[in-house]
């Protein structure tokens, strides 16, 4: 959510930001109009209440002085004022509700250096690391490899839950567990994050706090009977850990990391990413979340992104960092890097991490503040998050890039202690 004072004072900058984001349907003008009407109503109600308070005292004085006719006339006037206040209060409640809904639908303006483009065609590769593997045979895609190695069963996943579900078994399940444990250990022991185990279901206000609602309600899973929402990422519960709190001086920065399943309604064009497990409804992810002071936001984004890149480098996977253009930027991020890993069997780059800085956009929605110093006025924190990393696409990259002519797959060295010393899958 944006600062309404900034919006009032920067209408041209706001309009330009929405143009860059292709957010022509963003109701920022409606929000400003509602804000103006809200302030008008507040002024009117305040003036009428002051008049009613003064008039009530005057009625009492007139009755004491036996000026009955004057007192009754003034009393009638006070009743009219009371009815008018009641009417204006009702309008004010509706205006405030409409204002809140409009504000929740306005995206975060981009940082000045975000590339301006209508869609993902404007994304810029700002870094590449590693060399794509070469083979003296035709590398197989993961769905063929997984089936041959008996570690991936897509057919039974479909039998259990429908399309875009799968079953990992044997060394496949072990590989996923090893990756998750290794990711967590590196982030906790080397990068300074505190591990948390959050609920996988949250209340609606948590989804609103991170910006998933109301914008993306159609891609979320919900238990309507008890109003629980299945999380699309650990970002949702972890960011809301400090909702409605004021963090005391010295508490920032706070770094959290969590492993959770993630649930999303994948809505893609027919025929896109149908094969394999690149795009599924349920997957595992390790998520990093930061709460920081505003002045350090950009620096913390670079650090967060490097934390994710380090994992790919140690796994020996070629990757690239992509700066996302305005037309492809998420609703809540002011700047975002995607990390994409090369998969030799699919012959494509697969996103395994998105690292974003939100400024105070989420903090305003979830009311997360901090005191810069003892006795200082609370300010909104800045939040960031990034995947560190997302599965099963890292599994895809390992299987496809480390496959051997005999059909086996080499286990990256850093994972072997987590897999009982196993060096190969096969």
C-alpha positions, 0 to 999 in steps of 0.5 A: 500500500502506498503513502496517501500523503505521497500520492497527494503530492506526487500525482504526476510521478504516480501517473508515470509509475502506473504507465510504466507498469502498464497498470492502466486499471489501477484505481489511483485517481479513484483513491485520491478522489475518495481521500478528498471526499473522506477528508471533507466528510471528516471536517463536516462531521467534526464541525457538526459535533462541535456545534452539537456539544456547544448546543447541548450545553446551551440547551441546559442553560436555557432550561435552567433559566426557564427559557423553555421555548428557546430551549425546545427550539434549540433542542430540535435543532440539535436533533437535526444535527444528530441526524445529519451526523448519523447520515454523514457517518454512514457515508464516511464509513462507505467512503473509507471502505471504498478508499481502502479497497482502491488503495489495495489495488494500486501496485508499487511504483518501480525503482528508477533503474528498472527497465521500462518495457511492456512485458518480459521481453524487456527483462535484462540479463545482468549476470551469467555464471558458469558454463553450460554442460556439453555432452557427447550424447543427447541429454534427456529431459528430466521426465524421461530420466526420472522415469528410467531411474525410477525416482519420478512418477508423474502418472501416479501423481496424476492418479492421486490428485490430477494434472500438475501433480507428481510423486518423488520416490527413492533417491528422488525424494532423498535428493529433495530432502537433502537440498532442503536441509542443505539450503537451510543449513547454509542460510542459518549457519553462514548467512545469518538467518533464523529458521522458523516453522510457520503455519501452512494455512493463514487468515485472509488478512495475512494474504492482504498484508503481503499483497496476494489479496485482493489482486491474486485471489484467483490463483490461491487455494482456500478453505471457505468453511473456516476461511483458511488460505493455503500459502503460495509461499512462506513469504506470507506467514513469515512476513506477517510474524510482525504484523501490528507490531512496533519493533524496538531500536536495535532489533533490525535487521531481522532475517528469517528463513523457512521451508514450506510447501507452496500451493498455487493454481497454475493458470497457463496457456494450453500446451505450455510447460505440460511435460515434466514438473516445471510448473505444478500446483504443489511444490517445496521452497526455502524462502528468505525474508528480511525486515530492514531499515529503509536506508539499507533496502537496496543493499539488502536486496543485493545481499539477499540475491547473493545468498541465493546465488551462492547455493547455485554456485556450490551446486555447480549449476550455470545460472543467470541473474535477470533484472525484471522489466516494469511490464513483468514486475510483480504487483508488490515489488519495486525491483526484482531479480530472477535467478534462472538455472540452465537445464540441459535436457529441457534446453531452457532457463528455469527460474529458481528464485525471485528476489524482491525489495518492497520498500514499505509497501507490505509493511503499510498493509500489515502495519509493521513499524520500528522505532529508529531510536529510543522515544522516536516516532515509529516508522514503517520497516522495509521488507524483502524476500527471495527464494533460497531456493525453489524446488522442484526446478533445482532437482530438474537442473541437477538431473539434466545437467549431471546426467551421464552416458550410462543413464546415471546422475552424479550427485553434487559434492555438497549434497553427498553428506546429506544423502548418506555419502551417495555419489550417483543416482542410478 
